[in-house]
């Protein structure tokens, strides 16, 4: 049986898909930006010699890295309100779970970059009077950022794709709109194909630019 493609439904429902794309971008940027900042703070605790900082940081990272994102999404939406005593909106629950999950991975990326620097550089900076914060800002981070760039790029790409799981909480992002339109018009092949293409167009430019920047930094060395 030959299938007849019909993309007219895409034109008719384009505003809904565009609205879903905006929500996806909002969720992606919010979770990644806060996840990076929180991940850096957790990584500092991870490399600390103080047990009361290092221990909880390890537990935090392992908890969010070793449990499925889907379970975390559902837990924050259905179980966390019992602890909190107030219901979270679907978007808030999704943003919270994706942010914490991303921060755990980013913490390990930061930690790996920091510990890759020879101990002698820390000691040399201390010998000339630099504080630990100054050493981190002026000596360590400028060296490790280019090393961490590929890992952060992969994390950002993975996060962009994982945002589609928020559709299970009825967050009106791109995948949710695609599923809704598929069940409404009974044209899942056309609609989900376009949704996949939109994700590709959304994600690929960042991947491409990151690769260009990585090669440029490598050339400078």
SEKOLZA-853489 format. One record per residue: y, x, z of N, C-alpha, C, O in turn. Coordinates in steps of 0.02 Angstrom, whole numbers, plus 50000, padded with zeros to 5 digits. Layout:
# SEKOLZA-853489
ATOM | n_py | n_px | n_pz | ca_py | ca_px | ca_pz | c_py | c_px | c_pz | o_py | o_px | o_pz
ATOM | Y | X | Z | Y | X | Z | Y | X | Z | Y | X | Z
...
END
This chain:
# SEKOLZA-853489
ATOM | n_py | n_px | n_pz | ca_py | ca_px | ca_pz | c_py | c_px | c_pz | o_py | o_px | o_pz
ATOM | 49940 | 50042 | 50000 | 50000 | 50000 | 50000 | 50063 | 50044 | 50000 | 50070 | 50088 | 50043
ATOM | 50107 | 50033 | 49953 | 50167 | 50074 | 49947 | 50222 | 50046 | 49991 | 50238 | 49986 | 49989
ATOM | 50252 | 50091 | 50031 | 50305 | 50070 | 50077 | 50373 | 50073 | 50041 | 50387 | 50121 | 50006
ATOM | 50413 | 50021 | 50051 | 50480 | 50019 | 50021 | 50533 | 50035 | 50073 | 50542 | 49997 | 50121
ATOM | 50566 | 50090 | 50064 | 50618 | 50110 | 50111 | 50680 | 50066 | 50103 | 50698 | 50047 | 50048
ATOM | 50710 | 50050 | 50160 | 50771 | 50009 | 50159 | 50818 | 50035 | 50213 | 50809 | 50022 | 50272
ATOM | 50869 | 50071 | 50190 | 50917 | 50101 | 50237 | 50979 | 50058 | 50247 | 51027 | 50079 | 50278
ATOM | 50978 | 49997 | 50221 | 51035 | 49953 | 50230 | 51046 | 49936 | 50304 | 51102 | 49927 | 50327
ATOM | 50990 | 49933 | 50340 | 50995 | 49918 | 50411 | 51033 | 49972 | 50449 | 51066 | 49959 | 50499
ATOM | 51029 | 50034 | 50424 | 51066 | 50089 | 50455 | 51141 | 50079 | 50448 | 51179 | 50090 | 50495
ATOM | 51162 | 50058 | 50389 | 51233 | 50046 | 50378 | 51258 | 49988 | 50420 | 51314 | 49989 | 50446
ATOM | 51216 | 49937 | 50428 | 51236 | 49878 | 50467 | 51241 | 49894 | 50542 | 51282 | 49865 | 50578
ATOM | 51200 | 49941 | 50564 | 51197 | 49956 | 50636 | 51228 | 50023 | 50653 | 51218 | 50049 | 50708
ATOM | 51265 | 50052 | 50607 | 51294 | 50118 | 50618 | 51339 | 50122 | 50681 | 51336 | 50172 | 50716
ATOM | 51380 | 50071 | 50695 | 51421 | 50075 | 50756 | 51380 | 50083 | 50820 | 51400 | 50119 | 50865
ATOM | 51322 | 50050 | 50823 | 51279 | 50056 | 50882 | 51250 | 50127 | 50888 | 51248 | 50155 | 50943
ATOM | 51229 | 50154 | 50832 | 51203 | 50223 | 50833 | 51257 | 50273 | 50851 | 51244 | 50321 | 50887
ATOM | 51317 | 50262 | 50827 | 51373 | 50306 | 50843 | 51389 | 50302 | 50918 | 51403 | 50353 | 50949
ATOM | 51388 | 50242 | 50945 | 51400 | 50233 | 51017 | 51345 | 50270 | 51057 | 51360 | 50302 | 51108
ATOM | 51283 | 50265 | 51035 | 51229 | 50300 | 51069 | 51237 | 50375 | 51064 | 51222 | 50411 | 51111
ATOM | 51261 | 50400 | 51007 | 51273 | 50472 | 50998 | 51326 | 50497 | 51047 | 51319 | 50551 | 51075
ATOM | 51378 | 50458 | 51056 | 51431 | 50477 | 51103 | 51403 | 50483 | 51174 | 51419 | 50531 | 51209
ATOM | 51362 | 50436 | 51194 | 51332 | 50438 | 51261 | 51286 | 50498 | 51268 | 51285 | 50530 | 51320
ATOM | 51248 | 50513 | 51216 | 51205 | 50572 | 51216 | 51245 | 50636 | 51226 | 51226 | 50679 | 51266
ATOM | 51300 | 50642 | 51190 | 51342 | 50702 | 51195 | 51372 | 50707 | 51265 | 51375 | 50761 | 51295
ATOM | 51395 | 50651 | 51292 | 51423 | 50650 | 51359 | 51371 | 50673 | 51410 | 51386 | 50715 | 51454
ATOM | 51312 | 50647 | 51405 | 51258 | 50664 | 51452 | 51239 | 50738 | 51445 | 51228 | 50773 | 51494
ATOM | 51236 | 50760 | 51384 | 51218 | 50830 | 51369 | 51270 | 50878 | 51398 | 51252 | 50925 | 51434
ATOM | 51333 | 50868 | 51382 | 51386 | 50914 | 51405 | 51392 | 50913 | 51480 | 51398 | 50966 | 51511
ATOM | 51389 | 50854 | 51510 | 51395 | 50848 | 51583 | 51339 | 50885 | 51618 | 51351 | 50925 | 51664
ATOM | 51277 | 50873 | 51598 | 51220 | 50904 | 51630 | 51219 | 50980 | 51620 | 51201 | 51017 | 51665
ATOM | 51237 | 51002 | 51560 | 51235 | 51074 | 51546 | 51291 | 51111 | 51581 | 51280 | 51165 | 51609
ATOM | 51351 | 51084 | 51581 | 51408 | 51118 | 51612 | 51397 | 51124 | 51688 | 51405 | 51178 | 51716
ATOM | 51380 | 51069 | 51720 | 51369 | 51072 | 51793 | 51305 | 51111 | 51808 | 51303 | 51148 | 51858
ATOM | 51254 | 51104 | 51766 | 51193 | 51141 | 51777 | 51203 | 51217 | 51774 | 51173 | 51253 | 51813
ATOM | 51246 | 51240 | 51728 | 51261 | 51311 | 51725 | 51295 | 51336 | 51789 | 51276 | 51387 | 51817
ATOM | 51345 | 51298 | 51811 | 51382 | 51318 | 51871 | 51337 | 51318 | 51933 | 51337 | 51365 | 51972
ATOM | 51299 | 51263 | 51940 | 51255 | 51258 | 51998 | 51200 | 51311 | 51993 | 51180 | 51340 | 52044
ATOM | 51175 | 51323 | 51933 | 51123 | 51373 | 51924 | 51146 | 51443 | 51943 | 51107 | 51481 | 51972
ATOM | 51208 | 51459 | 51928 | 51235 | 51524 | 51947 | 51237 | 51531 | 52022 | 51219 | 51583 | 52050
ATOM | 51260 | 51478 | 52056 | 51262 | 51480 | 52129 | 51192 | 51488 | 52159 | 51182 | 51526 | 52206
ATOM | 51144 | 51452 | 52131 | 51075 | 51457 | 52156 | 51047 | 51527 | 52143 | 51009 | 51554 | 52183
ATOM | 51065 | 51556 | 52085 | 51039 | 51623 | 52069 | 51065 | 51675 | 52119 | 51029 | 51722 | 52136
ATOM | 51127 | 51667 | 52142 | 51154 | 51713 | 52192 | 51115 | 51708 | 52257 | 51102 | 51758 | 52291
ATOM | 51095 | 51646 | 52274 | 51053 | 51637 | 52333 | 50983 | 51667 | 52322 | 50953 | 51693 | 52369
ATOM | 50958 | 51662 | 52260 | 50892 | 51688 | 52244 | 50889 | 51764 | 52251 | 50837 | 51791 | 52273
ATOM | 50942 | 51799 | 52234 | 50942 | 51872 | 52238 | 50967 | 51898 | 52306 | 50971 | 51958 | 52317
ATOM | 50984 | 51852 | 52350 | 51009 | 51871 | 52416 | 50952 | 51898 | 52459 | 50894 | 51876 | 52452
ATOM | 50968 | 51945 | 52502 | 50917 | 51972 | 52548 | 50911 | 51929 | 52611 | 50868 | 51941 | 52652
ATOM | 50955 | 51880 | 52618 | 50953 | 51836 | 52676 | 50901 | 51781 | 52664 | 50905 | 51743 | 52616
ATOM | 50853 | 51777 | 52708 | 50798 | 51729 | 52701 | 50821 | 51657 | 52703 | 50791 | 51615 | 52669
ATOM | 50872 | 51642 | 52742 | 50895 | 51573 | 52747 | 50930 | 51549 | 52683 | 50939 | 51489 | 52674
ATOM | 50948 | 51596 | 52640 | 50975 | 51579 | 52574 | 50920 | 51582 | 52521 | 50914 | 51537 | 52479
ATOM | 50882 | 51635 | 52523 | 50832 | 51647 | 52472 | 50775 | 51596 | 52473 | 50754 | 51572 | 52421
ATOM | 50751 | 51579 | 52532 | 50695 | 51533 | 52539 | 50709 | 51464 | 52510 | 50671 | 51441 | 52467
ATOM | 50763 | 51430 | 52532 | 50778 | 51365 | 52503 | 50792 | 51367 | 52427 | 50775 | 51321 | 52391
ATOM | 50822 | 51422 | 52404 | 50836 | 51429 | 52333 | 50772 | 51433 | 52293 | 50766 | 51402 | 52240
ATOM | 50723 | 51470 | 52318 | 50658 | 51474 | 52284 | 50625 | 51406 | 52282 | 50599 | 51385 | 52230
ATOM | 50627 | 51370 | 52339 | 50597 | 51303 | 52342 | 50631 | 51255 | 52293 | 50597 | 51216 | 52260
ATOM | 50697 | 51259 | 52288 | 50734 | 51217 | 52242 | 50714 | 51229 | 52170 | 50700 | 51183 | 52132
ATOM | 50712 | 51293 | 52151 | 50695 | 51311 | 52082 | 50624 | 51290 | 52065 | 50613 | 51261 | 52012
ATOM | 50577 | 51305 | 52109 | 50508 | 51288 | 52095 | 50496 | 51213 | 52093 | 50456 | 51189 | 52053
ATOM | 50531 | 51176 | 52134 | 50523 | 51103 | 52134 | 50543 | 51072 | 52068 | 50506 | 51032 | 52040
ATOM | 50601 | 51092 | 52043 | 50626 | 51061 | 51981 | 50595 | 51091 | 51918 | 50594 | 51059 | 51866
ATOM | 50570 | 51152 | 51923 | 50537 | 51181 | 51863 | 50465 | 51159 | 51857 | 50438 | 51160 | 51801
ATOM | 50433 | 51139 | 51910 | 50362 | 51125 | 51909 | 50345 | 51051 | 51918 | 50288 | 51034 | 51933
ATOM | 50394 | 51009 | 51908 | 50381 | 50937 | 51905 | 50410 | 50910 | 51840 | 50462 | 50934 | 51817
ATOM | 50377 | 50861 | 51809 | 50401 | 50836 | 51744 | 50470 | 50805 | 51748 | 50488 | 50774 | 51797
ATOM | 50509 | 50815 | 51696 | 50577 | 50787 | 51692 | 50573 | 50710 | 51697 | 50615 | 50679 | 51729
ATOM | 50523 | 50681 | 51665 | 50516 | 50608 | 51666 | 50507 | 50583 | 51737 | 50536 | 50532 | 51756
ATOM | 50466 | 50617 | 51776 | 50456 | 50598 | 51846 | 50521 | 50603 | 51885 | 50537 | 50560 | 51926
ATOM | 50559 | 50656 | 51872 | 50623 | 50664 | 51906 | 50672 | 50608 | 51888 | 50707 | 50582 | 51932
ATOM | 50675 | 50590 | 51825 | 50718 | 50536 | 51803 | 50701 | 50471 | 51839 | 50745 | 50438 | 51866
ATOM | 50637 | 50454 | 51840 | 50615 | 50392 | 51871 | 50627 | 50394 | 51947 | 50646 | 50344 | 51977
ATOM | 50614 | 50453 | 51977 | 50624 | 50458 | 52049 | 50697 | 50447 | 52069 | 50711 | 50411 | 52117
ATOM | 50742 | 50479 | 52033 | 50812 | 50472 | 52050 | 50838 | 50402 | 52038 | 50886 | 50380 | 52071
ATOM | 50808 | 50366 | 51992 | 50832 | 50298 | 51979 | 50801 | 50247 | 52026 | 50835 | 50201 | 52048
ATOM | 50737 | 50255 | 52041 | 50702 | 50204 | 52081 | 50692 | 50223 | 52154 | 50695 | 50179 | 52198
ATOM | 50681 | 50287 | 52169 | 50667 | 50307 | 52237 | 50728 | 50333 | 52275 | 50737 | 50318 | 52334
ATOM | 50770 | 50372 | 52242 | 50828 | 50401 | 52275 | 50874 | 50348 | 52306 | 50902 | 50360 | 52360
ATOM | 50884 | 50291 | 52273 | 50926 | 50239 | 52304 | 50900 | 50215 | 52371 | 50939 | 50193 | 52413
ATOM | 50834 | 50219 | 52382 | 50807 | 50199 | 52447 | 50830 | 50248 | 52500 | 50846 | 50228 | 52556
ATOM | 50833 | 50312 | 52483 | 50857 | 50363 | 52530 | 50932 | 50357 | 52538 | 50959 | 50363 | 52593
ATOM | 50967 | 50347 | 52482 | 51040 | 50345 | 52482 | 51067 | 50280 | 52510 | 51121 | 50279 | 52541
ATOM | 51030 | 50226 | 52500 | 51052 | 50161 | 52523 | 51097 | 50125 | 52474 | 51127 | 50074 | 52490
ATOM | 51101 | 50151 | 52412 | 51141 | 50119 | 52360 | 51109 | 50133 | 52292 | 51083 | 50188 | 52281
ATOM | 51112 | 50084 | 52248 | 51082 | 50092 | 52182 | 51126 | 50134 | 52136 | 51186 | 50121 | 52131
ATOM | 51096 | 50183 | 52103 | 51132 | 50223 | 52054 | 51130 | 50188 | 51987 | 51082 | 50154 | 51971
ATOM | 51183 | 50197 | 51947 | 51182 | 50171 | 51879 | 51132 | 50212 | 51839 | 51118 | 50270 | 51856
ATOM | 51105 | 50185 | 51785 | 51058 | 50223 | 51744 | 51088 | 50290 | 51720 | 51054 | 50341 | 51720
ATOM | 51151 | 50289 | 51699 | 51183 | 50351 | 51674 | 51189 | 50402 | 51730 | 51175 | 50461 | 51720
ATOM | 51209 | 50380 | 51790 | 51217 | 50425 | 51846 | 51150 | 50456 | 51866 | 51146 | 50516 | 51879
ATOM | 51099 | 50414 | 51869 | 51032 | 50440 | 51887 | 51007 | 50489 | 51836 | 50979 | 50541 | 51853
ATOM | 51018 | 50475 | 51772 | 50996 | 50521 | 51719 | 51036 | 50586 | 51722 | 51007 | 50640 | 51717
ATOM | 51101 | 50581 | 51730 | 51144 | 50641 | 51733 | 51125 | 50684 | 51793 | 51122 | 50745 | 51788
ATOM | 51112 | 50653 | 51850 | 51094 | 50690 | 51911 | 51028 | 50727 | 51902 | 51024 | 50787 | 51918
ATOM | 50978 | 50693 | 51877 | 50912 | 50725 | 51870 | 50914 | 50780 | 51817 | 50884 | 50833 | 51828
ATOM | 50947 | 50768 | 51760 | 50950 | 50819 | 51708 | 50992 | 50879 | 51730 | 50976 | 50936 | 51712
ATOM | 51044 | 50867 | 51769 | 51085 | 50922 | 51794 | 51046 | 50966 | 51842 | 51047 | 51028 | 51835
ATOM | 51010 | 50936 | 51889 | 50972 | 50975 | 51937 | 50914 | 51012 | 51903 | 50900 | 51070 | 51920
ATOM | 50882 | 50979 | 51855 | 50828 | 51012 | 51819 | 50855 | 51072 | 51779 | 50825 | 51126 | 51780
ATOM | 50911 | 51062 | 51745 | 50942 | 51116 | 51706 | 50965 | 51173 | 51751 | 50958 | 51231 | 51733
ATOM | 50992 | 51157 | 51808 | 51017 | 51209 | 51853 | 50961 | 51254 | 51878 | 50971 | 51314 | 51888
ATOM | 50901 | 51226 | 51887 | 50844 | 51266 | 51910 | 50825 | 51317 | 51856 | 50812 | 51375 | 51872
ATOM | 50823 | 51296 | 51794 | 50807 | 51343 | 51740 | 50863 | 51394 | 51730 | 50850 | 51453 | 51719
ATOM | 50925 | 51371 | 51734 | 50981 | 51417 | 51726 | 50983 | 51469 | 51782 | 51002 | 51526 | 51771
ATOM | 50963 | 51448 | 51842 | 50961 | 51495 | 51899 | 50913 | 51552 | 51885 | 50928 | 51610 | 51901
ATOM | 50856 | 51537 | 51855 | 50808 | 51589 | 51839 | 50832 | 51634 | 51783 | 50818 | 51694 | 51782
ATOM | 50869 | 51605 | 51736 | 50898 | 51646 | 51682 | 50950 | 51695 | 51710 | 50949 | 51754 | 51694
ATOM | 50994 | 51668 | 51753 | 51044 | 51711 | 51785 | 51010 | 51765 | 51828 | 51028 | 51823 | 51825
ATOM | 50960 | 51744 | 51866 | 50926 | 51792 | 51910 | 50893 | 51848 | 51870 | 50897 | 51906 | 51888
ATOM | 50859 | 51829 | 51815 | 50827 | 51879 | 51774 | 50877 | 51929 | 51745 | 50863 | 51988 | 51740
ATOM | 50935 | 51904 | 51725 | 50987 | 51948 | 51699 | 51015 | 51994 | 51752 | 51026 | 52054 | 51739
ATOM | 51027 | 51967 | 51811 | 51056 | 52007 | 51865 | 51009 | 52063 | 51887 | 51031 | 52121 | 51895
ATOM | 50945 | 52047 | 51896 | 50899 | 52098 | 51921 | 50880 | 52149 | 51867 | 50849 | 52200 | 51881
ATOM | 50899 | 52135 | 51804 | 50884 | 52183 | 51750 | 50931 | 52243 | 51751 | 50918 | 52294 | 51719
ATOM | 50986 | 52237 | 51788 | 51034 | 52292 | 51792 | 51011 | 52342 | 51845 | 50991 | 52323 | 51900
ATOM | 51013 | 52405 | 51828 | 50990 | 52458 | 51873 | 51027 | 52456 | 51939 | 51088 | 52444 | 51942
ATOM | 50990 | 52467 | 51993 | 51020 | 52466 | 52060 | 51076 | 52516 | 52067 | 51123 | 52506 | 52106
ATOM | 51072 | 52571 | 52030 | 51123 | 52623 | 52035 | 51192 | 52598 | 52017 | 51242 | 52623 | 52043
ATOM | 51197 | 52549 | 51973 | 51262 | 52523 | 51954 | 51294 | 52485 | 52013 | 51355 | 52488 | 52022
ATOM | 51253 | 52449 | 52051 | 51279 | 52416 | 52111 | 51304 | 52468 | 52161 | 51358 | 52461 | 52190
ATOM | 51264 | 52519 | 52170 | 51282 | 52571 | 52219 | 51344 | 52610 | 52196 | 51386 | 52629 | 52237
ATOM | 51350 | 52622 | 52130 | 51408 | 52658 | 52105 | 51472 | 52617 | 52114 | 51524 | 52644 | 52132
ATOM | 51467 | 52552 | 52101 | 51525 | 52509 | 52110 | 51546 | 52506 | 52184 | 51605 | 52505 | 52200
ATOM | 51496 | 52504 | 52227 | 51511 | 52502 | 52299 | 51543 | 52567 | 52321 | 51587 | 52568 | 52365
ATOM | 51522 | 52622 | 52291 | 51548 | 52688 | 52310 | 51623 | 52695 | 52294 | 51658 | 52732 | 52327
ATOM | 51646 | 52660 | 52241 | 51717 | 52665 | 52223 | 51758 | 52608 | 52254 | 51816 | 52598 | 52235
ATOM | 51728 | 52572 | 52301 | 51765 | 52523 | 52340 | 51763 | 52452 | 52315 | 51800 | 52410 | 52340
ATOM | 51720 | 52437 | 52267 | 51715 | 52368 | 52243 | 51674 | 52325 | 52291 | 51624 | 52348 | 52319
ATOM | 51697 | 52264 | 52301 | 51658 | 52216 | 52339 | 51600 | 52191 | 52296 | 51599 | 52204 | 52236
ATOM | 51553 | 52155 | 52327 | 51496 | 52128 | 52289 | 51520 | 52078 | 52235 | 51494 | 52077 | 52180
ATOM | 51571 | 52038 | 52253 | 51597 | 51989 | 52205 | 51631 | 52024 | 52146 | 51622 | 52004 | 52089
ATOM | 51669 | 52077 | 52160 | 51702 | 52115 | 52107 | 51650 | 52149 | 52062 | 51658 | 52151 | 52001
ATOM | 51598 | 52175 | 52093 | 51545 | 52208 | 52054 | 51512 | 52158 | 52007 | 51498 | 52173 | 51949
ATOM | 51499 | 52100 | 52034 | 51467 | 52048 | 51993 | 51511 | 52030 | 51934 | 51487 | 52023 | 51878
ATOM | 51576 | 52021 | 51947 | 51622 | 51997 | 51895 | 51639 | 52051 | 51844 | 51644 | 52037 | 51785
ATOM | 51648 | 52113 | 51866 | 51673 | 52165 | 51822 | 51618 | 52210 | 51793 | 51628 | 52240 | 51739
ATOM | 51562 | 52215 | 51826 | 51510 | 52262 | 51804 | 51447 | 52226 | 51779 | 51423 | 52241 | 51725
ATOM | 51422 | 52180 | 51819 | 51356 | 52151 | 51805 | 51360 | 52097 | 51751 | 51325 | 52102 | 51700
ATOM | 51402 | 52047 | 51762 | 51403 | 51991 | 51714 | 51422 | 52011 | 51643 | 51390 | 51986 | 51596
ATOM | 51471 | 52055 | 51632 | 51486 | 52074 | 51563 | 51426 | 52105 | 51526 | 51421 | 52099 | 51465
ATOM | 51381 | 52137 | 51563 | 51323 | 52168 | 51531 | 51267 | 52119 | 51518 | 51232 | 52124 | 51467
ATOM | 51258 | 52071 | 51563 | 51199 | 52028 | 51558 | 51211 | 51964 | 51517 | 51163 | 51931 | 51497
ATOM | 51273 | 51947 | 51504 | 51287 | 51884 | 51469 | 51254 | 51883 | 51400 | 51225 | 51833 | 51380
ATOM | 51260 | 51938 | 51363 | 51230 | 51939 | 51297 | 51154 | 51940 | 51300 | 51120 | 51916 | 51254
ATOM | 51126 | 51966 | 51354 | 51053 | 51965 | 51363 | 51029 | 51893 | 51377 | 50975 | 51874 | 51356
ATOM | 51071 | 51856 | 51411 | 51051 | 51788 | 51430 | 51066 | 51736 | 51377 | 51042 | 51680 | 51381
ATOM | 51107 | 51754 | 51327 | 51129 | 51706 | 51277 | 51071 | 51670 | 51243 | 51073 | 51609 | 51238
ATOM | 51019 | 51705 | 51218 | 50964 | 51669 | 51186 | 50930 | 51619 | 51233 | 50912 | 51563 | 51212
ATOM | 50921 | 51639 | 51296 | 50888 | 51594 | 51343 | 50931 | 51533 | 51357 | 50905 | 51477 | 51362
ATOM | 50997 | 51542 | 51364 | 51041 | 51485 | 51376 | 51044 | 51440 | 51315 | 51049 | 51379 | 51321
ATOM | 51042 | 51470 | 51255 | 51040 | 51430 | 51194 | 50979 | 51385 | 51193 | 50983 | 51326 | 51178
ATOM | 50921 | 51414 | 51207 | 50859 | 51375 | 51209 | 50862 | 51321 | 51261 | 50836 | 51266 | 51251
ATOM | 50892 | 51337 | 51318 | 50898 | 51287 | 51371 | 50942 | 51229 | 51349 | 50927 | 51171 | 51363
ATOM | 50998 | 51245 | 51315 | 51042 | 51193 | 51291 | 51009 | 51149 | 51239 | 51017 | 51088 | 51240
ATOM | 50970 | 51179 | 51194 | 50934 | 51141 | 51143 | 50882 | 51096 | 51175 | 50875 | 51038 | 51157
ATOM | 50846 | 51123 | 51223 | 50795 | 51083 | 51257 | 50827 | 51025 | 51294 | 50800 | 50969 | 51294
ATOM | 50884 | 51037 | 51326 | 50918 | 50984 | 51363 | 50941 | 50929 | 51316 | 50934 | 50870 | 51332
ATOM | 50967 | 50948 | 51257 | 50989 | 50898 | 51208 | 50932 | 50852 | 51189 | 50941 | 50792 | 51180
ATOM | 50872 | 50880 | 51181 | 50814 | 50840 | 51162 | 50789 | 50798 | 51221 | 50767 | 50741 | 51212
ATOM | 50793 | 50826 | 51281 | 50768 | 50791 | 51340 | 50812 | 50731 | 51358 | 50788 | 50684 | 51391
ATOM | 50875 | 50732 | 51337 | 50918 | 50674 | 51350 | 50888 | 50609 | 51322 | 50904 | 50555 | 51346
ATOM | 50844 | 50615 | 51272 | 50814 | 50555 | 51243 | 50770 | 50518 | 51294 | 50758 | 50459 | 51286
ATOM | 50746 | 50554 | 51346 | 50706 | 50522 | 51398 | 50747 | 50473 | 51439 | 50720 | 50428 | 51471
ATOM | 50813 | 50482 | 51439 | 50856 | 50436 | 51477 | 50852 | 50365 | 51450 | 50872 | 50318 | 51484
ATOM | 50827 | 50358 | 51389 | 50820 | 50291 | 51360 | 50772 | 50248 | 51401 | 50776 | 50186 | 51400
ATOM | 50726 | 50280 | 51437 | 50679 | 50243 | 51478 | 50712 | 50210 | 51538 | 50685 | 50164 | 51568
ATOM | 50772 | 50235 | 51556 | 50811 | 50205 | 51610 | 50863 | 50157 | 51583 | 50907 | 50134 | 51619
ATOM | 50858 | 50142 | 51518 | 50905 | 50097 | 51484 | 50976 | 50127 | 51480 | 51025 | 50090 | 51478
ATOM | 50980 | 50193 | 51478 | 51044 | 50225 | 51463 | 51056 | 50217 | 51388 | 51012 | 50232 | 51348
ATOM | 51114 | 50193 | 51371 | 51128 | 50175 | 51301 | 51143 | 50236 | 51257 | 51193 | 50238 | 51222
ATOM | 51098 | 50285 | 51260 | 51108 | 50344 | 51218 | 51074 | 50334 | 51151 | 51051 | 50280 | 51135
ATOM | 51072 | 50387 | 51112 | 51051 | 50381 | 51042 | 50979 | 50355 | 51035 | 50967 | 50310 | 50994
ATOM | 50933 | 50382 | 51074 | 50864 | 50360 | 51068 | 50855 | 50288 | 51090 | 50816 | 50251 | 51060
ATOM | 50891 | 50268 | 51142 | 50887 | 50198 | 51164 | 50910 | 50151 | 51110 | 50879 | 50100 | 51098
ATOM | 50965 | 50168 | 51077 | 50990 | 50126 | 51023 | 50941 | 50124 | 50965 | 50931 | 50073 | 50933
ATOM | 50910 | 50182 | 50951 | 50860 | 50184 | 50897 | 50801 | 50139 | 50912 | 50777 | 50103 | 50868
ATOM | 50776 | 50141 | 50973 | 50719 | 50099 | 50992 | 50739 | 50025 | 50990 | 50700 | 49983 | 50969
ATOM | 50799 | 50011 | 51014 | 50822 | 49941 | 51014 | 50828 | 49914 | 50943 | 50806 | 49858 | 50930
ATOM | 50857 | 49953 | 50899 | 50865 | 49931 | 50830 | 50797 | 49925 | 50795 | 50787 | 49881 | 50753
ATOM | 50751 | 49970 | 50812 | 50685 | 49967 | 50781 | 50649 | 49903 | 50799 | 50616 | 49872 | 50756
ATOM | 50654 | 49882 | 50862 | 50622 | 49820 | 50883 | 50659 | 49758 | 50859 | 50630 | 49704 | 50855
ATOM | 50722 | 49766 | 50843 | 50762 | 49709 | 50819 | 50751 | 49696 | 50745 | 50742 | 49639 | 50724
ATOM | 50752 | 49749 | 50706 | 50748 | 49742 | 50633 | 50679 | 49757 | 50604 | 50666 | 49746 | 50545
ATOM | 50633 | 49782 | 50647 | 50565 | 49798 | 50625 | 50566 | 49849 | 50567 | 50526 | 49844 | 50520
ATOM | 50611 | 49897 | 50572 | 50614 | 49952 | 50523 | 50614 | 50018 | 50560 | 50661 | 50058 | 50553
ATOM | 50562 | 50032 | 50601 | 50563 | 50094 | 50641 | 50562 | 50157 | 50600 | 50592 | 50207 | 50621
ATOM | 50531 | 50157 | 50542 | 50526 | 50217 | 50501 | 50595 | 50241 | 50480 | 50612 | 50300 | 50487
ATOM | 50636 | 50196 | 50453 | 50703 | 50214 | 50431 | 50747 | 50233 | 50489 | 50782 | 50284 | 50487
ATOM | 50745 | 50192 | 50542 | 50791 | 50202 | 50598 | 50775 | 50265 | 50636 | 50820 | 50305 | 50651
ATOM | 50712 | 50276 | 50652 | 50693 | 50336 | 50690 | 50699 | 50399 | 50648 | 50710 | 50453 | 50676
ATOM | 50691 | 50393 | 50583 | 50703 | 50451 | 50540 | 50776 | 50472 | 50542 | 50792 | 50531 | 50547
ATOM | 50821 | 50423 | 50540 | 50893 | 50438 | 50544 | 50910 | 50465 | 50613 | 50951 | 50511 | 50618
ATOM | 50880 | 50438 | 50665 | 50892 | 50463 | 50733 | 50872 | 50536 | 50738 | 50908 | 50577 | 50768
ATOM | 50814 | 50553 | 50710 | 50791 | 50623 | 50711 | 50840 | 50668 | 50673 | 50854 | 50724 | 50696
ATOM | 50865 | 50645 | 50616 | 50913 | 50684 | 50578 | 50979 | 50693 | 50616 | 51010 | 50747 | 50613
ATOM | 50999 | 50642 | 50652 | 51061 | 50647 | 50692 | 51052 | 50700 | 50747 | 51097 | 50740 | 50759
ATOM | 50994 | 50699 | 50780 | 50981 | 50751 | 50831 | 50983 | 50821 | 50799 | 51011 | 50867 | 50829
ATOM | 50955 | 50828 | 50740 | 50955 | 50893 | 50707 | 51026 | 50916 | 50692 | 51044 | 50973 | 50704
ATOM | 51066 | 50870 | 50664 | 51136 | 50887 | 50648 | 51175 | 50903 | 50711 | 51220 | 50945 | 50709
ATOM | 51159 | 50870 | 50766 | 51193 | 50882 | 50829 | 51176 | 50950 | 50859 | 51219 | 50984 | 50886
ATOM | 51112 | 50969 | 50854 | 51088 | 51028 | 50889 | 51093 | 51092 | 50848 | 51110 | 51145 | 50875
ATOM | 51080 | 51088 | 50782 | 51075 | 51148 | 50741 | 51138 | 51191 | 50740 | 51132 | 51253 | 50744
ATOM | 51198 | 51163 | 50735 | 51258 | 51206 | 50733 | 51263 | 51253 | 50793 | 51282 | 51311 | 50785
ATOM | 51247 | 51227 | 50852 | 51250 | 51270 | 50912 | 51199 | 51326 | 50908 | 51214 | 51383 | 50928
ATOM | 51140 | 51310 | 50884 | 51088 | 51361 | 50877 | 51109 | 51414 | 50826 | 51099 | 51474 | 50837
ATOM | 51138 | 51393 | 50771 | 51159 | 51439 | 50718 | 51215 | 51485 | 50743 | 51213 | 51545 | 50733
ATOM | 51266 | 51455 | 50775 | 51322 | 51495 | 50799 | 51300 | 51544 | 50853 | 51325 | 51600 | 50857
ATOM | 51254 | 51523 | 50895 | 51229 | 51567 | 50947 | 51193 | 51627 | 50917 | 51201 | 51683 | 50941
ATOM | 51153 | 51615 | 50865 | 51119 | 51670 | 50832 | 51168 | 51719 | 50800 | 51158 | 51780 | 50802
ATOM | 51221 | 51692 | 50770 | 51272 | 51735 | 50740 | 51306 | 51777 | 50794 | 51317 | 51837 | 50784
ATOM | 51323 | 51745 | 50850 | 51356 | 51782 | 50905 | 51309 | 51835 | 50933 | 51331 | 51890 | 50948
ATOM | 51246 | 51819 | 50939 | 51197 | 51867 | 50965 | 51193 | 51928 | 50920 | 51190 | 51984 | 50944
ATOM | 51191 | 51917 | 50854 | 51188 | 51973 | 50807 | 51252 | 52015 | 50809 | 51250 | 52076 | 50802
ATOM | 51309 | 51981 | 50817 | 51372 | 52017 | 50820 | 51375 | 52061 | 50882 | 51398 | 52119 | 50878
ATOM | 51353 | 52035 | 50939 | 51352 | 52075 | 51000 | 51305 | 52134 | 50995 | 51319 | 52189 | 51019
ATOM | 51247 | 52122 | 50962 | 51199 | 52176 | 50953 | 51227 | 52230 | 50907 | 51215 | 52290 | 50918
ATOM | 51266 | 52210 | 50856 | 51296 | 52258 | 50811 | 51347 | 52302 | 50846 | 51354 | 52361 | 50831
ATOM | 51384 | 52272 | 50894 | 51433 | 52311 | 50930 | 51401 | 52366 | 50972 | 51430 | 52420 | 50982
ATOM | 51340 | 52352 | 50996 | 51305 | 52402 | 51036 | 51281 | 52461 | 50993 | 51251 | 52508 | 51019
END
